[in-house]
């Protein structure tokens, strides 16, 4: 399963990097494969692991914000693993060239 999660604290101003860093740290300390992007974090794992990490991130940021919008997009496909990297590799193969992936591949 791939899950893209993003967190939007509301009512704390435009600078949210410190709160988002809290989520990034939780994900980085997990044993899940992940990719931090400018629009969120993509995590690969099973349902329980992904939802547990997402909940931990949400709860941590929520401590510092009266309102938090958490978006989760899930792509759940049977029988395939290592999709975080392989999906990118397949598109690069189709393009015939490397793409900007910030070291993902």
Secondary structure, DSSP 8 states (H G I E B T S, - for coil): -EEEEEEEEESS-S--HHHHHHHHHHHHHSSSEEEEETTEEEEES-HHHHHHHHHHHHHHHHTT-SEEEEEEEEE--TT---HHHHHHHHHHHHHTS----TT--
